[in-house]
Amino acid sequence: MIFNELANKVNKIRQSRTKDIRGNRTKNMIIGAGIGSAVGVAAGILFAPKSGSETRKVIADRAGKTVKNLKDNVAATKARIVASSTEKKSRSHKTGENSDETEKETLKK
């Protein structure tokens, strides 16, 4: 009995350590991928065949387009949410009126 309990505790500790090691490996791999990506982007910009001013212009243009697309998407999403909420409000209001009328008729009977 004592040996079984001791063996179970040892297995739990081993599993816990294995889980911690796997978590650290995953975290380190994600950090490494992020750093590698940043270094790759920096190297690509530095060793690009275009001049610095041309590269900066391209980056600024793409950033501007991205911001414009983001603003458009946010505006479209806002419009859809407003339309949906207005429609739901209208439906619930109509449902409420119908149920009021039904209750009035039931009370009259």
C-alpha positions as CSV (number, residue, x, y, z in Angstrom):
1,M,0.0,0.0,0.0
2,I,2.7,2.5,1.0
3,F,4.7,1.7,-2.1
4,N,1.7,2.1,-4.4
5,E,0.9,5.6,-2.9
6,L,4.6,6.5,-3.2
7,A,4.6,5.3,-6.8
8,N,1.4,7.3,-7.6
9,K,3.0,10.5,-6.1
10,V,6.1,10.0,-8.1
11,N,4.1,9.6,-11.3
12,K,2.1,12.7,-10.6
13,I,5.2,14.7,-10.0
14,R,6.7,13.4,-13.2
15,Q,3.6,14.2,-15.2
16,S,3.6,17.7,-13.7
17,R,7.2,18.3,-14.7
18,T,6.6,17.0,-18.2
19,K,3.7,19.3,-18.6
20,D,5.8,22.3,-17.4
21,I,8.6,21.4,-19.8
22,R,6.2,21.2,-22.7
23,G,4.7,24.5,-21.8
24,N,8.2,26.1,-21.7
25,R,9.1,24.6,-25.0
26,T,6.0,26.0,-26.7
27,K,6.5,29.4,-25.2
28,N,10.1,29.5,-26.2
29,M,9.2,28.4,-29.8
30,I,6.6,31.2,-30.1
31,I,9.1,33.7,-28.8
32,G,11.7,32.4,-31.2
33,A,9.4,32.6,-34.1
34,G,8.4,36.2,-33.3
35,I,12.1,37.2,-33.0
36,G,13.0,35.4,-36.2
37,S,10.1,37.1,-38.0
38,A,11.2,40.5,-36.8
39,V,14.8,39.9,-37.9
40,G,13.6,38.7,-41.3
41,V,11.5,41.7,-41.9
42,A,14.3,44.0,-40.8
43,A,16.8,42.2,-43.1
44,G,14.3,42.3,-45.9
45,I,13.9,46.1,-45.6
46,L,17.6,46.7,-45.2
47,F,18.6,44.6,-48.2
48,A,15.7,45.5,-50.4
49,P,16.7,46.5,-54.0
50,K,14.8,49.8,-53.6
51,S,16.2,52.9,-52.0
52,G,15.2,53.8,-48.5
53,S,12.8,56.6,-49.5
54,E,11.1,54.3,-52.0
55,T,10.7,51.6,-49.4
56,R,9.4,54.0,-46.8
57,K,6.9,55.3,-49.4
58,V,5.7,51.8,-50.1
59,I,5.3,51.0,-46.4
60,A,3.4,54.3,-45.8
61,D,1.1,53.6,-48.8
62,R,0.4,50.0,-47.6
63,A,-0.2,51.2,-44.0
64,G,-2.6,53.9,-45.3
65,K,-4.5,51.3,-47.3
66,T,-4.7,49.0,-44.3
67,V,-6.0,51.8,-42.1
68,K,-8.6,52.7,-44.7
69,N,-9.7,49.1,-45.1
70,L,-9.9,48.8,-41.3
71,K,-12.0,51.9,-41.0
72,D,-14.4,50.7,-43.8
73,N,-14.8,47.3,-42.1
74,V,-15.5,48.9,-38.7
75,A,-18.1,51.2,-40.3
76,A,-19.8,48.4,-42.2
77,T,-19.8,46.2,-39.0
78,K,-21.3,49.1,-37.0
79,A,-24.0,49.6,-39.7
80,R,-24.9,45.9,-39.6
81,I,-25.1,45.9,-35.8
82,V,-27.3,49.0,-35.8
83,A,-29.6,47.5,-38.4
84,S,-29.8,44.2,-36.6
85,S,-30.6,45.7,-33.3
86,T,-33.2,48.0,-34.8
87,E,-34.8,45.0,-36.5
88,K,-34.8,43.0,-33.2
89,K,-36.3,45.9,-31.3
90,S,-39.0,46.3,-33.9
91,R,-39.8,42.6,-33.8
92,S,-39.9,42.5,-30.0
93,H,-42.1,45.6,-29.9
94,K,-44.6,44.0,-32.4
95,T,-44.5,40.7,-30.4
96,G,-45.2,42.7,-27.2
97,E,-48.2,44.5,-28.9
98,N,-49.6,41.1,-30.1
99,S,-49.3,39.5,-26.7
100,D,-51.0,42.6,-25.1
101,E,-53.9,42.3,-27.5
102,T,-54.1,38.5,-26.8
103,E,-54.1,39.1,-23.1
104,K,-56.8,41.8,-23.4
105,E,-59.0,39.4,-25.4
106,T,-58.4,36.6,-22.8
107,L,-59.4,38.9,-20.0
108,K,-62.6,40.1,-21.8
109,K,-63.7,36.4,-22.1
